[in-house]
Amino acid sequence: MGKKIACLAVIMALAISVFGCADKKKVELTPQMETNIKGLINMGVYHEVYTKYGLEPGVTVDKIDAQDESTDSYYKITFVAKGSYTVKDSSDDLYSGTFKIDGYWEAHGGGTGECKISEPKCGSKTLPEQSVVSEIAEVLKTEATTTEITESTLYQPLAEYISSNTPETGRVVEKVFESDVNKDGYPDLCVTVLQGSGVVSSAIVVYDVQNGKGYILDERSTFDYKILGAAEDVVAVCRTPFGKDGKTYGTLAIEGDKLVFVENEEMGATTPVNN
């Protein structure tokens, strides 16, 4: 009998070491934790879809399976989530696909890992991939070969500033807008930059071409910032708290030699025409 118990103990120990049964247990998420994790999921799926198709997705989370992998000295929740996403093409045709994504939330924040998405479909049509390579991203890869004032030479200083002042990992540079943010009578270049691997955040870069100076609005792990549109003297911006629901709308300004967000909820209803 003693030998049988000993053998059973060895088998159980092996099972725990192989399958991690001792360290993982399924957990029911609190409303706040579910909100935090959904924020991570939205950013992870956004990054994957936008990078492949150049379109911003609407994300619906259908299921989150979470496990507690905390230890006595460290808090950690891992999760696998499934759901669907939708995108609209230039003809306003609605395409939909599904996703599966994994991630974690721990003592020092959270992030996402692998994200698998199915091809977006509209009936029998499949949306072709159109990986995002913006004008500024092209400049980051190649040097201008002419002194003529073209988009490439105009964007070159902005590209160099982004390359030197933002993380390279996971960097996606969106559409460049022109607007006089510093009110000196000359247009500045304004762009949203997605950055990070696992934890994807978004910041805004403004480059004053006239004076050769750059500014960054980046509050990673606190707020994400995204340019909605711009006119000659105003840039409409959306601010989203990291890992939480809720949006605040406003504009950009230079105050005390810093790029700042100025709240103005009217921007949420009336966004300047994209230029």
N, C-alpha and C positions, 0 to 999 in steps of 0.2 A: 504493500500500500504506500509506504514512504517513497519507494522508487517511482511509482506512478505520479505522485504529487510533485516530486522533483522534476520529472520529465515534463509535466504539464506546465510548471513554472518556467522552465527553459523555453518551451514553445511559445508561451505568452510573452516572455521577454523578447524573443526574436520577432514576434509579430509586432510588438510595440516599436522596436527599433527600425523595422522595415517600413511599417505603415504610419508611424507617428501617432498611434492611437493615444498615447499618454499626453501628447502636447496639444492636440487639437480637439475642440468640441464645438458643435454648432451653437450659434448664439442668435437670439432674437434682437434685432437692432432697435434701439430707442429712436423716437422720431428725429432727434437732433443728429444722431449718428447716421441714420438713413439719409438725411439731408446732406450731410458732409460727403458721404460716399457717392451719392448721386451727382454731386458737383464734380467729383473726380471723374466719374464715368462720362459725364457730358463733355469734359475737356479732352479726355482720351479719345472718345469716338469722334469728336470734332476734328482733332488733329489728324486722325487717320483718314477720315472722309475728305477733308479739305485738301490734304496733301495729294490724294489720289485723283480727285475729281474737280478740284478748284471751286467747290460749291459748299455753302454753309448748311449743315444738316439740322433738322429738327430731331431731337432724340427722345425716345420713349423707353423707359426702363420697365421691363415686365417682371423680372425675377432677380433677387440678390440672395445668393447663398453665402453666408458669412461664418467664419470659424475663428475661435479665440485661440491664438497661439502665444498668449502672454506667459511670461515667467514671473517669478516672485519679484524680480527687479526691473522688469520691462513690459510695457503694455503694447500689444500688437493684435490687430484684427486683420485677417486676410479675407478676400471675397472673390467670387466669380459671379458675373452678372450677364444676363441676356436681355435682349430687347430688339427694337427696330429703329430705323431712322428714315427720314424723307429728305429729298432735295428737289429743287425746281430748276429746270434748265432755262436757257435764254428764251425759249418759247412758252414758258410757264407750264410745261408738262411736268406732272408730279411723278417722281420715281421713288421707290421704296426698297429697302434692303434690311437685313438683320445683322446683329452684331453679338459677339461674345467677348468679354473682356475680363481680365483679372487685375487685382490690385491689392493695396494694403492701406491701413490706417494705424499709425503707431504713435509712440510718445512724442515724436518730433515732427509730426505731420503725416502726409500720405502721398500715394502716387499710384499710377497704373502701370501694368506690364503689357503683355501681349494683347493685342486687339485684333480679332478676326472679323472681317465684314464680308457679307455676300454682295455680289454685284447689284447695284440699284436697277430696278426694272420698272417699266411703265407698260403694263399689259405684256406683250411679247417683245417689246423693245428693251434693249439693255443700254444704259448710259455708258459711252466710251470713256476710258480714263483720259484725263487731261491734267496730268501732274502740274502743280503750281510752280511755275518758274517765272516770277515777275521780272519786270525791267531791272529792278534793283538787284535781284538775285543773279541775273545774267552779269551785271557789272561786278558782283563779288567774285565771279569766276574768271572774267576776262578783262584785260586792260583796254582802254580806249586807244585806237590806232590813228586818231586824227585830232587836230586841234580845233576843228569846227565845233561850234556850240550845238551839240546834239543831245538827245536824251541820255546817251551813255556818258558824255563828258559832264553834263549837268548833274547826273546821279553819282558820279564817281566819288566825290567827297562824302556824300551821304553813305555810300556803300562802305567806304573805308572806315567811317565813324562807327557804323553798325558792327563791322567786322572786329573792330578794336574794343568795343564797349559792351557787347552782348555775348552770351554764351553761344558757342558754335553748335553744340549738341542739340539736335532737334529744331534748329532755327528755321522758321518759315516767315518770309517777309511778304506782307500783303500789298495791296495797291497803294501807290504813292499819291498823296493829295498835295495841292498847293494852296496855301493860305497865309496871310500876313499875321502870324501869331504874336510877334513882338511889336507890332504896330509901328514899324519904321518905314512903311511905304513900299517894301519889297516883299514878294512872296517867299515863304519858307516851305521846305519840303517836310511833309508829315506822313508817318507810316506806322501801322500796327505791326509789332514783331512778336510772333509766337516763339517760345523758347522752352527748352527743357526736355529731358527724357524721363518718362515715368510721370513726374509731376509737370504738366504742361501749363505754363502761365503766359499771359499776354501783357506786353508793355507798349508804350508809345514813344517813338523817337521823332524829334523835330530838329531839322538842320537849317540853320540860318546861312544860306549860301552867300549873301552879301558880305557877311562878316566872318565866314569860315568857322562857325561855332555850332556845336551840337548840344542837345538837351535830351534827357530821358526821364519819363514818368514811369517808374517801375516800383511796385510794392508787392513783390512776389511773396506768396503765402498769406497776404493780407487782402489785396484787391487785384483784380484783373481789369485792364483798360482796353477799350476797342474803339477805333474811329468809325463812326457811322456814315459820315459824309462831311463835305466842306464847301464853303463858298469863299469869296475873296478875303473876308476878314473874320470868319468864324469857322471853328471846327467842332462838329457835334460828336460827343463822346459818351459811351456807356461804361459805367463802373459797376462791377459785380464783386461782391465779397467772396473771397476764396472759400470754396466748399460749401457755400450756402445759397439759398434762393434770394431773390430780390435784386433789383437793378436801380441805379441812380443815374440820371442823365445830366449832362452839363457841357461845358466848353473848356478849351485850353487857354492858358495865359502864361506869360512870363512875369514872375514876381520875385524880386530879390535875387535875380540871376538864376532862378529855378523854374522849371516847367511844372505847373500846378493844374489841378482839376478844379474848376469853378462850377458848383452845382447850379443847375438851371433846368428844372423839370419840364419846361416847355420844349426842350430839345427832344424829349421822348415822343411828343406828338407831332412836332414839325421839325424834320431833319433837313438841313440844307441840301441842295442838289449836289450829287456826287460830281466832282470834276475830274 
